[in-house]
Amino acid sequence: MSISKATLERLPKYLRILKHKSKENVLNISSTTIANELKLNSIQVRKDLALVSKNDGKPGIGFDVNELINDIENFLDLNNTKNAIIIGAGRLGQALMNYNGFENSVEVVMAFDNDENICDNKKIFHISKIKKLIKENNIHIGIITVPKEAAQEVCNSIVESGITAIWNFSPTILQVPQNIIIRNEDLSASLSILISKMNK
């Protein structure tokens, strides 16, 4: 099924709202309610949900919350926990290691760094062990938080070791083979956009 990048980015937001409603014992929800919480058009929300769920909602009742949760999780394959590693165990890397918002979809199993002083942590290993441990632990997701100068070399190394998906926080665009999935997070650019909007 072909689905746009924009829709893929909205689905986790829908899921977060639905799970919150489920905890409040809400059984049904309308596309308008979801749209209002995210400041979206309800027609867009309905179109997105139709791509991943046969639950088309009942007039005056809405969508079954738990059914939608299951459908979105299945579509995004969130029921199968993916093991990930972090390369660069500085402040950002360690913050991501301790972040518990990934829920059950991703588990950060270890991190790597070239600083011997922080590699005594049980989950932080020296960068020299990265290829061996990626292969031994069947890791497929790499989260890169190293400085710009080291990012491409690190990227090449983990791709050679079997990593198939990369989440890049380094301030540079990485070159990867076509079969590698990559998401670049440019924190500086995002902050610049924020400041620009403040000044208008």
N, C-alpha and C positions, 0 to 999 in steps of 0.2 A: 504493500500500500504506500502510495506517495503522500507525504505529509510535509507541510512547509516548516522551515526553521522557526518561524514566528509561533506556529501552533505548538511545536515541541517545547518552546520556552514557556508557553502559557500553561501547559498541562500540569507541571509540578505546582504551580500556583493554585490551580483548581483543586489539586489533591490536598494541599495544605488546608484550604478552607473546608473541604469535605471532612477531613479527619478531625478538625476542630469541632465541626457541627456534630459529628458522630459521638465525640466525647461528651457533648451536651445532650446526647440522646435525641437529637433531631433525626427523624426518619426520612423526611422528604425535603427537597430544596428546589427552588425554581432557578432557571437560567438568569432571571432578572436579579435575584438575590446575589448570585455569584458575580454577575457583571457589576453590580453596584459596589461590592466590596473591593473590586479590582479596578473600578472606574473604566469598564469596558462596555461595549455594545452587547446587549443580550442576544442579538441575532448571531454575533460572532461567537459567543460562548456556546450557543446551541449547535452551530456548525462544527466547532471544534470537537464537542462531545460526540456528535454523530459520527465522526471519523474513527472513534475508538470504542464506542459503545452502542449496543442495540437498544439500550434503555433510552427511549425517546421522550420520556416524561409524559405525565398525564395532565390534561387540562384541569386547572384548579387544585392539583395535588403536587405536581412537579416530579422531579427525578428521585428515585430511590437512592439515598445517600450511600449506603453500604455497597450497593450494586455498582454504583459509579466508581467508588473507591477501588473495588476489585478490578473493574474493567481498565481503569487508568494504570493501576499497578501492573496488571498483566501486559498491557500494551508497552509500557516502559520497561518491562522485565525487572521490576523492583522486588519481586519475590525471591529472586536468586541473588544472594549477597555477593558482590564483587570485591575481591581483595585488591587493595591499592597500596602504593608506597609513596612516600614523599622524599624528594631529593632536594636537600637544602634544609637543615634542621635549625635555622635561625629563628627569630621571633615569629615570623609569619608561618614558617613550617610547623613550629611547635603549636601555634594557635590552631592550625588546621588539624593537627594530630589530636588535640583535645576537644575539638568541636564535636558536639553530639547531635547536630542537626541532620546528619546524613541518614538517620534512622537505620533501617535494615538494608538499604540499597548498596551501601559501600562501607567497607571496614578497612581503615588504615591500619595495616598490620605491622608496618615498620617504616623507619625513615633512615636516610643516609646523609652523611656530611663528611667533609674532609678535615674538620676540626677534631683532633684527637681528644680534646678536653670535654667535648659533649658526647663522645661516643661510648661513654661508660653506662649510659642509660640502657636499660634492657631492650628498648625498642629502637634505639639509634645505633646504627652500624657505620663503620668507616666505608667511604665510597668505593674503596678497593674491593669490597665484598659484594658489590651490587649485582654483577652479572650472575654470579654463582647463586645468590639467594633469590633472584627473580626466577630463575629456572627451577630451583628446588621447590619453591612455594607456588609455582604456577600463577604468577602475578600478571595481570593484563592492563592495569591502569597505573600510570605514573603521574604524579603531581609535582611539577617543577617549580621550585621557589628559590633557585640560585640566582646570583647576579647575572646581568646581561652577558658579560664576557664568557661565562662558563656554560650558558644555557644550551647552545647548539651542540657542543661536545657531549654534554650530558644526554641530550635528546638522542643523538646518534647512538650512544652507548646502550640506552635502554631499549631502543627500537631493535637493535641487533640482538638483544637478549630476549625478545619475545613480547615486549609491551605493544599493545595494539590501540590503546587510547591514552591521550595525553591532555592533562589540564595544566596549562602554562600560565604561571603568574610572573614570569620574568618579563621585563620591559623590552621584549624583542619578538619579532615574528619568526617562528621556527620553520625550517624547511624539513618536510617529512614526506615519505613515500605516499602514493595515492591511497594505499590500503589502510593508512593510519588515520584514526579519528583524532582531531585536535580541537581544543577550545582555548582561545587566547583571552586572558583577562588583563586588560590594560588599566590598572588602578589609577595611573597618572592621568590618562585620557578621561576616565570617568570623573575624576575630581575636577579636571579642567572644565568639563561640560557643566558640572554642578555650579562651579564658581561663575561661569559665563551666564548661566540662567539667573543667578542671584543678582548680577549686575544689570539685568534688563529691567 
